[in-house]
Amino acid sequence: MIVFFQKMKDRWGIKSNWHFLLVNLIFAITGSMTVFIRKPVYRLLTSGTPFSLKK
């Protein structure tokens, strides 16, 4: 598992373990926010009607 973390740090150009933790925390927060934002944005774009049913 440590090898995986080191590969990711090298790929992303991260030197510190704290920066690695921060990057993953940001990914987790933005990923979780999509769950909350998806439904209102979907309603706004489709006006309540599923896109597949629009003619």
Secondary structure as UniProt FT lines:
FT   HELIX           2..12
FT   HELIX           17..46
FT   TURN            47..48
FT   HELIX           51..53
//
